[in-house]
């Protein structure tokens, strides 16, 4: 009777299984590649199971730990600072523009949404950061430019305050004589913990994964985070040599893979735990006014 | 009910009506009442003004022969010269064509893919299978562009898994798919689909779960099978979301992921792979031709904004959904 639907369901199941497989296979190959012996890899390419198993790449990374450790540390610092500043900036802003009846609220919301559509573009922004604020070759270069691009986060927080927290709560507190500041710190902020977690994770992932700011604003390779380091060793074969001792064999190909594994590892490990927060955030940011 | 609300002190907002005549008084009341709120917001507003709006004024350099030494105010004004140079160069048509081809390919493949995925997931009976597929399919979204491009190279270089697979179908030799402009385009767009299809489906899953169950029950009473339900309840139910996202997608038609292209292209295929974003980077940041590249960037932004506004207007005209 409902043949169309049965066909559709059978087809769906097959496609969904394929989609899942396709999403996982690249990671599998990456890990397998990082555990392949270098000469074999260069000669035969990478397979889904290492032809000759070797942990040489990881041992090499351990031996030039200064290079990798520094980049890793910088990524951690930048991500942590980025999350802290991101929450400190976005939460109050979202809170304020969520308050119905506040004069000028519409104008403010528009000013923020407008930055989603239109911005000064790469060159004007670049010049402002480098000429006016002198962030070139400082750690700020990795933190500051990422902070303003996300009007989406502001809207997400705004929607949360507007739709998920009963307005009566604020009114009652106000009648009790609490100041706005106290209302924000004692009531709104604690209630916003779930969405703040979402915000923290989204911000964290974007900081951890960012490499454009390093490309634009860093000439000093010592300030490279893990993503820029990955890019550097992928584009220059000589880059690795600086961390290694004289006469040490450079397993260039496999180290590229191993470094990528190390860079993606924190996200892979944390991912099962934060997945739900992401889903909530997207759903929240998508609510229309 | 009405009485009750009137008895409450107005939480925020103007105390007195009276239009413009009373504006100064109203403003004073408002500032006194909401001083706390404005204070909380002030630093952040300043932040937006400085970091988002100041560069917009900096766009004025698109009309100058800008040199950092002279700065924004002293650089000589050249009117539309920078724009004219761009429109007359070979790059103008090439960049527009390349950007549009990538944008349209992505629109054609990358936009429907998450919707289809969400619809398929929605039909699944097994909760465990559904959760597993969701979890796995979101995963690629979270990896960085640098790692993504590393993976792409790994798969499509000569001897890579996908290149070898293609040899199985078409014969010939295993080649680097990034070395050829046409296959570069496909690799670029399909890898984008790979990365975003799961993540993109989340919003549609939310829309699907928001559909009222009574509608399905009513459809069943009217004799609709599962397929008819899909056509007449599910699809109309998610249409507003689809349209809003389509508007967003249309408006970002020109903003192809230029950071990904930077990592994947090579001078040999600039003719087909170079887009506005990568060109602005090369000319502006690398060659430091600031005024000219600002002009190219401004042209891009203006066209993108026009695209957004017109697709929004079209959508508002023909359906009830629009962004603003």
Interface residues (C-beta under 8 A of the other chain):
Chain A: X1 X2 X4 X5 X8 X9 X12 X13 X15 X16 X17 X19 X20 X22 X23 X24 X26 X27 X29 X30 X33 X45 X46 X48 X89 X92 X93 X95 X96 X97 X99 X100 X101 X102 X103 X108 X111 X112 X113 X115 X117 X118 X119 X120 X121 X122 X123 X124 X125 X126 X127 X128 X131 X144 X147 X148 X170 X171 X174 X175 X179 X180 X181 X183 X184 X205 X208 X209 X210 X211 X212 X215 X216 X227 X228 X230 X231 X234 X256 X257 X260 X263 X264 X267 X268 X271 X272 X275 X278 X279 X282 X283 X286 X288
Chain B: X8 X9 X10 X11 X12 X13 X14 X30 X34 X35 X36 X37 X38 X39 X40 X41 X44 X45 X47 X48 X51 X52 X53 X54 X55 X56 X57 X58 X59 X61 X68 X71 X117 X120 X121 X123 X124 X129 X132 X133 X135 X136 X137 X138 X139 X140 X142 X143 X144 X145 X146 X147 X150 X151 X153 X154 X155 X159 X160 X161 X194 X197 X198 X199 X202 X203 X206 X225 X226 X227 X230 X241 X244 X251 X259 X262 X263 X277 X280 X281 X284 X285 X290 X293 X294 X297 X298 X300 X301 X304 X305 X308 X324
